[in-house]
Amino acid sequence: MDIKKLSTKYNVRKVEAADIGKVYALCLENPMYYQYCPPMVTIKSIQDDLAALPKGKTYQDKYYVGFWEDNTLVAVLDLILKYPDEETCFIGFFMMNKGFQGQNTGSMIIDEVKRWIKGEGYTKVRLGFAKGNPQSEHFWTKNKFIRTGVTSKTELYDIIIMQTLLEQE
């Protein structure tokens, strides 16, 4: 997979250990996310996210990437290919730099990611957001994701599962 093709505007590359401080700073700018999806971000939680895999998946299917403009981290995306099935890609995490929010940048990034995913032959993109988070629900609904009716429970919050069918794009 050529992850550079995930965006025509930004430099896209895998997040590495040296980037964790910038990912942490970006996440700290978004406290509402952690209000609904606790606990609050830490360096350790980012390290854990870099290594986290759904059951049955390998690191060949995981792309925890940053979208960069020069030396500025614009957004972070955790993408799992072929999950939960062979035709679906799963967005495990997406967060924007506060300075780029409200300018349609996040939607542009997600549009390009969906276009790339469709070009790779996948037909669906799925994700989850923490129940009650109005910012997340609004963003994903605006980007043509709809609720599937499935809810996943964690110890601390419920996750509402959404997806979009790429042939409708």
Secondary structure, DSSP 8 states (H G I E B T S, - for coil): --GGGG-SSSEEEE--GGGHHHHHHHHHT-HHHHHHS-S---HHHHHHHHH---TT--GGGEEEEEEEETTEEEEEEEEETT-SSTTEEEEEEEEE-GGGTTTTHHHHHHHHHHHHHHHTT--EEEEEEETT-HHHHHHHHHTT-EEEEEEEE-SS-EEEEEEEEGGG-
